[in-house]
Amino acid sequence: MSESNLRVKCPRCQEELILDLLVPPEAYKEPGKPRSPQDVSAALPEALQKLVTVSAKDDDTITVKPNRYLGTEKFGILAQAIRDLGGEYVSAGKDSHFQVPRHP
């Protein structure tokens, strides 16, 4: 972690304060290229790739929707793969799906 000091003056008493800031290395990484639906599909377990439809929802989101009921075990495996990509499950009845951000 990179450390830096920031000097600020208290607006009430005018006393100078020194703040120590720790910046994690991830803050300096350049953003990666946006994911495509093909990238997300390739990141899923091979056995599940045929059971879901992966499509671009908008400029920021990729949607992964099961084609049929997956069962508890396959759903859990898919949910973990989506979480590993930074995604989440959206419960919406028949329109339930997973969302994955395009930008990692």
N, C-alpha and C positions, 0 to 999 in steps of 0.2 A: 504494500500500500504506500502511496505517495502521501507525504505529510507536508502541510503548509500552515503558516500562521496568518491570521487575519486580524488586523488591528481595527477596533471600532471604538467610538466614543459614546458613552452613555448620554442620551439626550437630557436626562434630568440632572445628574450630578457632574457631567462633563468629565468623568473619570475615564481614562483610557483602559480598554480591556483587550486582552489578547486571546483569541479563539484558536484552538488547535483543530484543524480539519484533516480528516483522513479520507482520501479518495481511493476507492477500490480500483484495481487495474482494469476492470470491465468498463469503467467509465471512459477509458481512452481508446477502446476498440472502435474501429470504423464499422458502421452498420453493414451487414451482409446484403447480398443481392436479394431481392424479393423472391419468395417461394412461388412456384407455379403449382397448379393442381397435380401435375405429373410428379413433381418433387414430393408432395405429400403422399400421393399414392405409392410411390416407391419406398417411402419410409415406413409404410404399414407392413405387417406380417403378410407374406405371400398368400397364405390361406384365406386372409380376409379381404384381399384386394378385389376379388371377384364378387364379394358380398356387399360392397358399398359403392356408392356413386360419389365421386369427388368432382366438385365444380367450383368455379370462381364466383363468389357472391357479389363482391365489389372490389374496389382497389385495395382494401385493407384486410379482407377476410376470404378464406377458402372454406367451403362447406363440405362436410363428409356426412352422407346420409345412408344408413343401412337400407338395402333393397328389400329386406324381409326381417322377420324376428330372428335375432342372433342367438338367443339363449344367454344364460347367466355367464357361462365361461367365456364365450367368444366376445360378448359385450365387454366384459372386464378386461380382456386382452386389448380390444380396440380402444377402450377408454384410457388405458395406461399408455398406449402408443400415442394417442392424441395429446395426453398431458405431457409426454416427453417432448412434444413439438411446441409446447406452450399453449395448447388449445384447451377447450372446455366443452362440456355437454350442455346443450340448450334443450330443456324439457318443454315441449309445446304440443303435447298430444300426438296426433298423426304427423305433425310437422316437426317432431323432435329430430335433432341433428347435432353434430359436433361442429364447432368452429375452430379454425386454426388461423392465427395471424399470418399475413403474407410476409411480414418483416420479422425475422428471428430476433 
